[in-house]
């Protein structure tokens, strides 16, 4: 018999140990991985493929049918067997109606009934027509070398350009927890933030999601930063990761404003297939950019390509692009000219994301290059030797 990988979602150590011992003694090969909470189970499902799941319907961070439904949403097609107590058999029957292949009552559990339920669950799933594979959005992250380099502004313009050029649904997630700049620029107003999404993993479905995000006038959905509520409580990285993975089934592209590099954002960078590090030509910014790039190229840190964006590059400067690349040891993917005066004037007129801005036009070229549509036209820069200490 081929090895069967079982995900056991059970918070009671005694019950978990009993199930593991039964499967060790059973005929056949079972490999059991235990998750003591819903979040731990979702994390396991994100990193490994399982053949079947045993789901306790009463967990510390989720209770009842919502546990089963959440696992279904995060792992469509995975056969599941519900575990319930002696007094909750009615809930187990409801779980079967909601898609569980079978249920087991803990107080009457035997090795034979356990193995039979797991095998039948897998057979029923194989004989049924499972759901079609959901789309998976391309995740594009923007990370600032330091504060004030224009990361949020470029992320907002980039999200708009992705929607305009691909005609696909685009989501912008603001993870710069100390700021509300993305909400300000997108003219978004909602009482909900990414923090609310992380606290309601068990309720995430398309209907609930539509209430969490802001549908902006630009055609891009926004999931706001906690900064709009002036709440600076740290976000749970694993919960944010699961929110992001849920959203990937709903959009064509997801743009994530990661703010600055820290332990929280570093753990999320593997979710991005394209990661843009934004810096400006000033020495302090370049110094920080060098550190960020060095950190990101460490093995196992990023999941995709890391690109460098040079923002606010003034005309006639003393350095060429080659000088910057030599100093940082990394190629420059795109340059954006110094549009400070134009942006300031547009902001004064209440036009925060005006597509006529030079900044927007240069972001358009960067996104076109990302999509493989055309080669961007880099602004001319001065020549000269760039010395970087």
C-alpha positions as CSV (number, residue, x, y, z in Angstrom):
1,X,0.0,0.0,0.0
2,X,1.3,3.5,-0.9
3,X,2.0,5.8,2.0
4,X,-1.1,7.7,3.1
5,X,-0.4,11.2,4.4
6,X,-2.9,12.1,7.1
7,X,-3.4,15.6,8.6
8,X,-4.8,15.2,12.1
9,X,-6.4,18.5,13.3
10,X,-6.8,17.9,17.0
11,X,-6.0,20.0,20.0
12,X,-6.3,17.3,22.7
13,X,-2.9,15.7,23.1
14,X,-4.4,12.5,24.5
15,X,-6.8,12.1,21.5
16,X,-4.1,12.9,19.1
17,X,-1.7,10.3,20.6
18,X,-4.5,7.7,20.5
19,X,-5.2,8.2,16.8
20,X,-1.5,8.1,16.0
21,X,-1.0,4.9,17.9
22,X,-4.0,3.3,16.1
23,X,-2.6,4.2,12.7
24,X,0.9,2.9,13.6
25,X,-0.6,-0.4,14.5
26,X,-2.9,-0.6,11.5
27,X,-2.1,-2.5,8.3
28,X,-0.8,-0.2,5.7
29,X,1.5,2.8,5.8
30,X,0.1,6.0,7.4
31,X,2.1,9.1,8.1
32,X,0.4,11.5,10.5
33,X,1.0,15.2,11.0
34,X,-0.8,16.8,13.8
35,X,-2.0,20.4,14.0
36,X,-3.4,21.6,17.3
37,X,-5.3,24.7,15.9
38,X,-6.9,25.8,12.7
39,X,-4.1,28.3,11.9
40,X,-1.5,25.5,12.4
41,X,-3.6,23.3,10.1
42,X,-3.8,25.9,7.4
43,X,0.0,26.4,7.6
44,X,0.5,22.7,7.2
45,X,-1.8,22.6,4.2
46,X,0.1,25.5,2.6
47,X,3.4,23.6,2.9
48,X,2.5,20.0,2.1
49,X,0.0,17.9,0.2
50,X,-2.1,15.5,2.2
51,X,-4.3,12.5,1.2
52,X,-6.9,12.9,3.8
53,X,-7.7,15.1,6.9
54,X,-9.2,14.1,10.3
55,X,-10.8,17.3,11.6
56,X,-11.9,17.8,15.2
57,X,-14.9,20.2,15.1
58,X,-13.9,21.9,18.4
59,X,-10.6,23.8,18.3
60,X,-9.2,26.6,20.4
61,X,-9.4,29.1,17.5
62,X,-12.4,27.7,15.6
63,X,-15.5,25.8,16.5
64,X,-18.2,23.8,14.7
65,X,-18.8,23.6,11.0
66,X,-16.8,26.7,10.4
67,X,-13.6,24.6,11.0
68,X,-14.6,22.2,8.3
69,X,-15.6,24.9,5.9
70,X,-12.4,26.8,6.4
71,X,-10.3,23.8,5.6
72,X,-12.4,23.1,2.5
73,X,-11.8,26.6,1.3
74,X,-8.1,26.4,1.8
75,X,-7.7,22.8,0.5
76,X,-10.5,22.2,-2.1
77,X,-10.7,18.5,-3.0
78,X,-9.1,17.2,0.2
79,X,-11.2,14.3,1.6
80,X,-12.1,15.0,5.2
81,X,-13.4,12.9,8.1
82,X,-15.0,14.8,11.0
83,X,-14.1,13.9,14.6
84,X,-16.7,14.7,17.3
85,X,-17.5,14.0,20.9
86,X,-20.2,11.6,22.1
87,X,-22.7,14.4,22.6
88,X,-22.1,16.1,19.2
89,X,-23.2,13.5,16.8
90,X,-25.8,15.9,15.3
91,X,-23.0,18.3,14.4
92,X,-21.1,15.4,12.8
93,X,-24.1,14.6,10.6
94,X,-24.3,18.3,9.6
95,X,-20.6,18.1,8.7
96,X,-21.3,15.2,6.3
97,X,-24.0,17.3,4.7
98,X,-21.4,20.1,4.2
99,X,-19.0,17.9,2.4
100,X,-17.2,15.7,4.9
101,X,-16.9,12.1,3.6
102,X,-17.6,10.5,7.0
103,X,-17.5,11.2,10.8
104,X,-16.1,9.3,13.8
105,X,-17.2,9.6,17.4
106,X,-14.1,9.8,19.7
107,X,-15.5,7.6,22.5
108,X,-16.2,4.7,20.1
109,X,-13.1,5.0,18.0
110,X,-11.3,1.7,17.0
111,X,-8.4,1.0,14.7
112,X,-10.7,-0.8,12.3
113,X,-13.3,2.0,12.1
114,X,-10.6,4.7,11.8
115,X,-8.7,3.0,8.9
116,X,-12.0,2.1,7.1
117,X,-13.2,5.7,7.4
118,X,-10.0,7.1,6.0
119,X,-9.9,4.7,3.1
120,X,-13.5,5.2,2.2
121,X,-13.1,9.0,2.4
122,X,-10.3,8.8,-0.2
123,X,-12.2,6.4,-2.4
124,X,-15.4,8.6,-2.4
125,X,-13.4,11.7,-3.3
126,X,-11.6,9.9,-6.1
127,X,-15.0,8.6,-7.5
128,X,-16.6,12.1,-7.3
129,X,-15.9,15.0,-9.6
130,X,-13.9,17.4,-7.5
131,X,-13.9,21.2,-7.9
132,X,-12.0,22.7,-10.6
133,X,-8.6,24.3,-9.7
134,X,-9.0,27.8,-8.6
135,X,-7.1,30.6,-10.2
136,X,-4.0,31.7,-8.3
137,X,-3.1,35.4,-8.5
138,X,0.4,36.6,-9.2
139,X,1.6,38.4,-6.1
140,X,3.8,41.6,-6.7
141,X,5.4,43.0,-3.6
142,X,6.9,46.5,-3.1
143,X,9.5,46.9,-0.3
144,X,11.1,50.2,0.7
145,X,14.8,50.5,1.4
146,X,13.8,53.0,4.1
147,X,10.9,55.2,4.9
148,X,10.1,58.1,2.6
149,X,11.4,56.6,-0.7
150,X,7.9,56.5,-2.3
151,X,7.1,52.8,-1.9
152,X,3.4,53.3,-1.3
153,X,3.0,55.8,-4.1
154,X,4.6,53.4,-6.6
155,X,2.6,50.4,-5.3
156,X,-0.6,52.3,-5.8
157,X,0.3,53.4,-9.3
158,X,1.5,49.9,-10.0
159,X,-1.8,48.3,-8.9
160,X,-3.7,50.7,-11.2
161,X,-1.5,49.9,-14.1
162,X,-1.8,46.2,-13.6
163,X,-5.6,46.5,-13.7
164,X,-5.5,48.8,-16.8
165,X,-3.0,46.7,-18.8
166,X,-4.3,43.2,-18.0
167,X,-8.1,44.0,-17.4
168,X,-7.9,41.5,-14.5
169,X,-9.2,41.9,-11.0
170,X,-6.4,43.5,-8.8
171,X,-6.2,43.7,-5.1
172,X,-3.9,46.1,-3.2
173,X,-3.0,45.0,0.4
174,X,-1.4,47.7,2.6
175,X,0.8,46.1,5.2
176,X,2.6,49.3,6.3
177,X,0.9,49.1,9.7
178,X,2.1,52.5,10.9
179,X,0.6,54.4,7.9
180,X,-2.7,55.0,6.1
181,X,-1.2,56.5,3.0
182,X,-2.6,53.9,0.6
183,X,-6.1,54.5,1.8
184,X,-5.5,58.3,1.4
185,X,-4.2,58.0,-2.1
186,X,-6.9,55.5,-3.2
187,X,-9.6,57.7,-1.5
188,X,-10.8,54.6,0.3
189,X,-13.0,54.6,3.3
190,X,-13.9,51.4,5.2
191,X,-14.1,50.4,8.9
192,X,-12.3,47.1,8.2
193,X,-8.6,46.4,7.8
194,X,-6.2,43.5,7.2
195,X,-6.3,42.9,11.0
196,X,-10.0,42.1,10.7
197,X,-9.3,39.6,8.0
198,X,-6.7,37.9,10.1
199,X,-9.0,37.5,13.1
200,X,-11.8,36.0,10.9
201,X,-10.0,33.2,9.0
202,X,-12.8,30.8,9.8
203,X,-15.3,33.2,8.2
204,X,-13.4,33.9,5.0
205,X,-15.6,33.3,2.0
206,X,-16.3,35.5,-1.1
207,X,-19.4,37.1,0.6
208,X,-17.5,38.0,3.8
209,X,-14.5,39.1,1.8
210,X,-16.6,41.7,-0.1
211,X,-17.4,43.4,3.1
212,X,-13.7,43.6,4.2
213,X,-12.2,45.2,1.1
214,X,-12.8,48.6,-0.3
215,X,-13.9,48.7,-4.0
216,X,-12.2,51.9,-5.1
217,X,-13.2,54.2,-8.0
218,X,-10.0,53.2,-9.7
219,X,-11.2,49.6,-10.3
220,X,-8.8,48.2,-7.7
221,X,-9.8,46.6,-4.4
222,X,-8.0,47.7,-1.3
223,X,-7.5,45.8,1.9
224,X,-6.5,48.6,4.3
225,X,-3.7,48.8,6.8
226,X,-4.5,48.9,10.6
227,X,-3.0,52.4,10.4
228,X,-6.3,53.8,9.3
229,X,-7.7,53.0,12.7
230,X,-4.5,54.3,14.4
231,X,-4.0,50.8,15.7
232,X,-0.4,49.8,15.9
233,X,-0.8,46.3,17.3
234,X,1.6,44.0,15.4
235,X,-0.1,41.7,12.8
236,X,0.3,37.9,13.0
237,X,2.5,36.9,10.1
238,X,1.0,33.4,9.7
239,X,-2.5,34.7,9.7
240,X,-1.6,37.4,7.1
241,X,-0.1,34.6,5.0
242,X,-3.4,32.7,5.0
243,X,-5.4,35.8,4.2
244,X,-3.1,36.3,1.2
245,X,-3.5,32.7,0.1
246,X,-7.3,32.9,0.3
247,X,-7.3,36.1,-1.8
248,X,-5.2,34.5,-4.5
249,X,-8.3,32.5,-5.7
250,X,-10.3,35.7,-6.2
251,X,-7.9,38.0,-8.1
252,X,-5.6,38.0,-11.2
253,X,-3.0,40.1,-9.4
254,X,-2.3,41.1,-5.8
255,X,0.0,44.0,-5.1
256,X,1.4,44.1,-1.5
257,X,2.8,47.3,0.0
258,X,5.3,45.7,2.5
259,X,6.6,49.0,3.9
260,X,10.1,48.5,5.3
261,X,12.1,45.3,5.8
262,X,11.6,43.8,9.3
263,X,11.0,40.3,10.7
264,X,7.3,40.5,9.8
265,X,7.7,41.5,6.1
266,X,10.7,39.3,5.6
267,X,8.6,36.2,6.4
268,X,6.1,37.3,3.8
269,X,8.5,37.8,0.9
270,X,8.3,34.2,-0.2
271,X,4.7,34.7,-1.1
272,X,5.7,37.2,-3.8
273,X,6.6,36.0,-7.3
274,X,7.9,39.5,-8.1
275,X,9.5,41.6,-5.4
276,X,10.5,45.3,-6.1
277,X,12.9,47.0,-3.7
278,X,12.4,50.8,-4.0
279,X,15.2,53.2,-3.2
280,X,16.2,56.8,-4.1
281,X,19.7,58.0,-5.1
282,X,20.6,59.6,-1.8
283,X,23.4,57.8,0.0
284,X,21.4,56.9,3.1
285,X,18.8,55.2,1.0
286,X,21.4,53.4,-1.1
287,X,23.1,52.2,2.0
288,X,19.8,50.7,3.3
289,X,19.0,49.3,-0.2
290,X,22.4,47.5,-0.2
291,X,21.5,45.8,3.1
292,X,18.0,44.9,2.0
293,X,19.2,43.3,-1.3
294,X,21.9,41.4,0.6
295,X,19.4,40.0,3.0
296,X,16.9,39.0,0.3
297,X,19.4,37.0,-1.7
298,X,20.1,34.7,1.2
299,X,18.9,31.1,0.4
300,X,15.3,30.4,1.1
301,X,14.3,34.1,1.8
302,X,12.3,35.1,-1.3
303,X,10.1,33.0,-3.4
304,X,10.5,34.9,-6.7
305,X,12.6,37.5,-8.4
306,X,14.0,40.5,-6.6
307,X,14.1,43.7,-8.7
308,X,15.6,47.1,-7.9
309,X,13.6,50.3,-8.6
310,X,15.5,53.6,-8.5
311,X,13.0,56.4,-7.7
312,X,13.3,60.2,-7.8
313,X,16.3,60.0,-10.1
314,X,17.1,63.6,-11.0
315,X,18.2,64.7,-14.5
316,X,21.8,65.6,-15.0
317,X,23.0,63.8,-11.9
318,X,26.7,63.0,-11.4
319,X,26.2,59.2,-11.7
320,X,25.1,56.8,-14.4
321,X,22.9,53.7,-13.9
322,X,26.0,51.6,-14.2
323,X,27.5,53.4,-11.2
324,X,24.5,52.6,-9.1
325,X,24.5,49.0,-10.2
326,X,28.2,48.6,-9.5
327,X,27.8,50.1,-6.0
328,X,24.8,47.9,-5.1
329,X,25.9,44.8,-6.8
330,X,22.5,44.4,-8.4
331,X,21.0,45.5,-11.7
332,X,18.5,48.4,-11.8
333,X,15.2,47.1,-13.2
334,X,13.5,50.4,-13.6
335,X,14.1,54.1,-13.0
336,X,11.5,56.8,-12.1
337,X,12.5,60.4,-12.5
338,X,12.2,63.0,-9.8
339,X,8.5,64.0,-10.1
340,X,8.3,65.7,-6.7
341,X,7.0,69.0,-8.0
342,X,4.4,67.4,-10.3
343,X,3.2,65.1,-7.5
344,X,3.0,68.0,-5.1
345,X,0.9,70.1,-7.5
346,X,-1.4,67.2,-8.3
347,X,-1.9,66.5,-4.5
348,X,-2.7,70.2,-4.1
349,X,-5.5,69.8,-6.6
350,X,-6.8,66.6,-5.0
351,X,-5.6,64.5,-7.9
352,X,-3.6,61.8,-6.1
353,X,-3.3,59.2,-8.8
354,X,-3.6,61.2,-12.0
355,X,-2.7,59.1,-14.9
356,X,-1.2,62.2,-16.7
357,X,1.6,62.4,-14.1
358,X,5.1,61.6,-15.3
359,X,5.3,59.2,-12.3
360,X,2.3,57.3,-13.6
361,X,3.7,57.1,-17.1
362,X,7.0,55.8,-15.9
363,X,5.3,53.3,-13.6
364,X,3.3,52.2,-16.7
365,X,6.5,51.4,-18.5
366,X,7.8,49.4,-15.5
367,X,4.5,47.3,-15.4
368,X,4.6,46.8,-19.2
369,X,8.1,45.4,-18.8
370,X,6.9,43.2,-16.0
371,X,4.1,41.9,-18.2
372,X,6.5,41.5,-21.2
373,X,4.5,44.0,-23.2
374,X,7.2,46.4,-24.3
375,X,10.6,47.6,-23.3
376,X,10.5,50.6,-20.9
377,X,12.2,53.9,-21.9
378,X,14.7,54.8,-19.2
379,X,15.2,58.5,-18.5
380,X,18.5,60.0,-19.5
381,X,20.9,60.4,-16.7
382,X,24.2,62.2,-16.3
383,X,27.5,60.4,-16.5
384,X,30.2,60.3,-13.9
385,X,31.9,58.3,-11.3
386,X,29.6,57.4,-8.3
387,X,31.5,56.7,-5.1
388,X,29.6,54.9,-2.4
389,X,31.0,54.4,1.1
